Amino acid sequence: MGNTTVLRLLIATLKGGPGKTTTAVLLAVALARQGLRVVVICADTRTRGATDWVQEAERIGDSVPFKLAIWHDHDGPLSEFARKVERQTEADVVIVDTGGEQPEAFVHGCMYAGWLISPVGPMKGELRRIVETFRHGHAINASGSRLAISVLLTRCPQAGKGKAKQARDDLTTDRRDEEGNYDPDTPYSLGLDVLATEITRAVAYDEFYGTIPEDVGEYTQLADEVMTRMQSASEAVA
């Protein structure tokens, strides 16, 4: 794949804990194994989860199939840094991993990316995190950046059942009133796009930290879905 059409992904959910770095790294591994040139930009200046993951994997001798770029505050706006990295690496895919408590980095990530994927668990307390993320992302979209927004359900007890099914039904239903006010019981019922792939607890993904596993589980399915969607979008534009 040439870099005439670069897949620019932002993996972000405002407020921490939903598995952003795990998603960024394992999705990068899965896409790289499809023969794509993949770059992960670690833009989380607080925890440096992606950086630590890659460095530990290299320390134990694992082969990392993607490139890592590390953004610092002194590098200037994240959006400009990402474009520079994209040009220098001739990447097919750029994945930006931002921290949950860094709204400025999130905004610049949205300005660069074409697709925001927000990981979130199916529990009500976590689903509420989507509201602020959606609000910021939608505002950037409305400004003309053409940002696609999708939710990735993670840490589901079972795929397509129970809490996962309820969360999907709630997220994809728009319960806002005519004035745009949220339903107080389910403020995350915003008519959102939810990816078909669900990340379950069947695999202990947290245990993959610091390694590059041979089998990345459901993230292989996620990579396939992402590429299928990208291809469909490209064909629609053409």
C-alpha positions in Angstrom: 0.0 0.0 0.0 1.4 3.4 -0.9 1.0 6.4 1.2 -1.2 8.4 -1.2 -4.0 7.7 1.2 -2.8 7.6 4.8 -5.0 6.1 7.5 -4.8 8.6 10.4 -6.3 7.2 13.6 -6.6 8.9 17.0 -7.2 6.4 19.8 -8.6 8.6 22.6 -11.2 8.8 25.3 -11.2 11.8 27.6 -10.5 10.4 31.1 -8.3 7.5 31.5 -8.6 3.7 31.9 -10.5 2.3 28.9 -7.5 0.6 27.2 -6.4 3.3 24.8 -2.7 2.3 24.8 -3.5 -1.4 24.6 -5.7 -0.7 21.6 -3.2 1.5 19.9 -0.3 -1.0 20.3 -2.1 -4.2 19.4 -4.0 -2.6 16.5 -0.6 -1.3 15.2 0.8 -4.8 15.5 -2.2 -6.3 13.6 -2.1 -3.7 10.8 1.7 -4.0 10.4 1.3 -7.7 10.0 -0.9 -7.0 7.0 2.2 -5.5 5.3 1.4 -1.9 6.1 3.9 0.7 7.2 2.6 1.7 10.6 3.7 4.5 13.0 2.5 4.9 16.6 2.8 8.4 18.0 3.0 8.3 21.8 1.4 11.6 22.8 0.7 10.8 26.4 3.3 12.9 28.1 2.2 11.7 31.6 2.3 7.9 31.5 4.2 7.2 28.2 2.4 3.9 28.0 3.2 3.2 24.3 6.8 4.2 24.8 7.3 2.0 27.8 5.6 -0.9 26.1 7.8 -0.7 23.0 11.0 -0.2 25.0 10.2 -3.2 27.2 9.4 -5.4 24.2 12.7 -4.4 22.6 14.6 -5.1 25.9 13.3 -8.7 26.0 14.1 -9.2 22.4 10.7 -9.0 20.8 10.6 -7.6 17.2 8.4 -4.5 17.1 6.7 -4.4 13.6 5.9 -0.7 13.7 7.8 2.5 14.2 7.4 4.6 17.4 7.5 8.4 17.5 7.4 10.3 20.8 5.8 13.7 21.0 6.9 16.2 23.6 5.3 19.5 24.5 8.4 21.3 23.1 7.8 19.7 19.7 5.0 22.2 19.0 1.4 21.3 18.2 0.7 17.6 18.0 -1.1 18.0 14.7 2.0 19.5 13.0 4.3 16.9 14.6 2.1 14.1 13.3 2.2 15.4 9.8 5.9 15.7 9.9 6.3 12.1 11.2 3.9 10.9 8.5 6.0 12.5 5.8 9.4 11.4 7.2 8.3 7.7 7.6 6.2 7.5 4.5 3.6 5.7 6.7 0.5 3.9 5.5 -1.0 4.2 8.9 -0.4 6.7 11.7 -1.9 5.9 15.1 -1.9 8.6 17.8 -2.2 7.5 21.4 -3.1 10.4 23.7 -3.6 10.7 27.5 -7.1 10.8 29.0 -6.4 14.1 30.9 -4.8 16.1 28.0 -7.6 17.9 26.2 -5.2 20.1 24.2 -3.4 17.1 22.8 -6.8 15.5 22.1 -7.9 18.5 20.1 -4.8 18.6 18.0 -5.0 14.8 17.6 -8.5 15.3 16.2 -7.3 18.1 13.9 -4.8 15.7 12.4 -6.7 12.4 12.4 -9.4 11.4 10.0 -10.9 8.9 12.4 -11.3 9.0 16.2 -11.8 5.7 17.8 -12.8 5.9 21.5 -12.4 2.7 23.6 -14.8 2.4 26.4 -16.0 -0.4 28.7 -19.8 -1.3 28.7 -20.4 -0.2 32.3 -22.5 2.9 32.8 -19.8 4.8 34.7 -17.4 4.3 31.8 -20.0 5.0 29.1 -20.5 8.4 30.6 -17.0 9.3 29.6 -18.1 9.2 26.0 -20.2 12.3 26.4 -17.3 14.7 26.8 -15.2 12.9 24.2 -18.1 13.1 21.7 -18.8 16.7 22.4 -15.2 17.8 21.7 -14.9 15.5 18.7 -18.2 16.7 17.2 -17.2 20.3 17.7 -14.0 19.7 15.7 -16.0 17.8 13.1 -18.5 20.7 12.8 -15.6 23.1 12.2 -14.9 21.3 8.9 -12.2 18.8 9.7 -14.4 15.8 8.6 -13.5 13.7 11.6 -15.2 10.3 11.8 -16.1 9.2 15.3 -16.5 5.6 16.4 -16.8 3.8 19.7 -14.9 0.6 20.5 -16.4 -1.5 23.2 -13.6 -3.0 25.4 -13.5 -5.3 28.4 -16.8 -6.9 27.6 -17.8 -9.9 29.7 -19.3 -11.5 26.5 -19.4 -10.2 22.9 -22.8 -9.2 21.8 -24.5 -10.2 25.0 -25.5 -8.8 28.3 -23.8 -5.5 29.1 -22.1 -5.3 25.7 -25.4 -5.6 23.9 -27.1 -3.1 26.2 -24.2 -0.6 25.8 -24.4 -1.0 22.0 -28.1 -0.4 22.0 -27.8 2.7 24.2 -24.9 4.2 22.3 -26.4 3.8 18.9 -29.8 5.2 20.0 -30.1 9.0 20.0 -32.2 10.1 23.0 -31.5 13.8 22.8 -34.5 16.1 22.6 -35.2 18.6 19.9 -33.0 21.2 21.7 -30.1 18.7 21.9 -30.3 18.1 25.6 -29.1 14.7 26.8 -31.2 12.0 28.5 -30.0 12.3 32.2 -30.3 8.5 32.6 -28.3 7.6 29.5 -26.5 10.8 28.4 -24.3 8.6 26.2 -27.3 7.7 24.0 -26.1 9.9 21.1 -26.7 7.9 18.0 -23.0 6.9 17.8 -21.2 4.6 15.5 -20.1 1.5 17.4 -17.6 -0.8 15.8 -18.8 -4.3 15.2 -15.6 -5.7 16.8 -15.9 -6.1 20.6 -12.9 -6.6 22.8 -13.8 -9.1 25.5 -12.2 -10.4 28.7 -11.7 -13.8 27.1 -8.0 -12.8 26.6 -6.1 -11.1 29.3 -4.8 -8.3 27.1 -3.3 -6.5 30.0 -0.8 -9.3 30.3 0.5 -8.5 26.8 2.1 -5.3 28.1 5.7 -5.0 27.2 5.6 -7.8 24.7 4.7 -8.3 21.0 2.5 -11.4 21.1 2.2 -13.7 18.1 -1.6 -13.7 18.5 -3.2 -10.3 19.3 -6.7 -11.9 19.6 -9.6 -9.7 18.7 -7.4 -6.9 17.6 -6.8 -8.8 14.4 -10.5 -8.7 13.8 -10.5 -5.0 14.6 -7.7 -4.4 12.1 -9.7 -6.2 9.4 -12.8 -4.1 10.2 -10.8 -0.9 10.1 -9.2 -1.7 6.7 -12.6 -2.8 5.3 -14.2 0.5 6.3 -11.3 2.5 4.9 -11.6 0.7 1.6 -15.3 1.2 1.5 -14.9 4.9 2.2 -12.3 5.3 -0.5 -14.5 3.5 -3.0 -17.4 5.8 -2.1 -15.3 8.9 -2.6 -14.0 7.5 -5.9 
